[in-house]
Amino acid sequence: LAGRLNLMPVRDFQVLLDYAHNPVGYEGLRDFLRHYKEKKIGVIDAAGDRPDEAIQTMGALAARTYDELVLYEGIDRRGRKEGEIVGLLEKGARGAGMRARKIHRFLDPEEAWRAGLSRGAVGWLVVILSGRPEKTLAVIRDFASAQ
């Protein structure tokens, strides 16, 4: 099923595409990722209709799951102001102890996906959470083929 735990090799690292989109999904993915000892980059967003606390909780869970975060918004802000979702995710991540230099912010999803992929290194795992798996897969394939 596109978007659910799709693991694929890209260049010299692995990419996992998933659609975790709420705190319960983030916790489940975190439990699954405990089996991976590689460094992990999380490329994450949140839908705008979630309560502030839920978005911050997702940021905190992400900070406890990944070594580095690429935050984005733009797929579905659902009435929130531009930058508000990444701000809440960052607030949660920083509150959980992640340093600012490990957090990268984007408003455009495709820019964020590419940034996360470009930060991948030998043996790392780049996890991209996206509600648009087909579009995300196209960006991943384009990145993989551009040597």
Secondary structure, DSSP 8 states (H G I E B T S, - for coil): -TTSSEEEEETTEEEEEE---SHHHHHHHHHHHTT--S-EEEEE---TTS-HHHHHHHHHHHHHH-SEEEEE--S--TT--TTHHHHHHHHHHHHTT--GGGEEEESSHHHHHHHHHHH--TT-EEEEE-S-HHHHHHHHHHHHH--
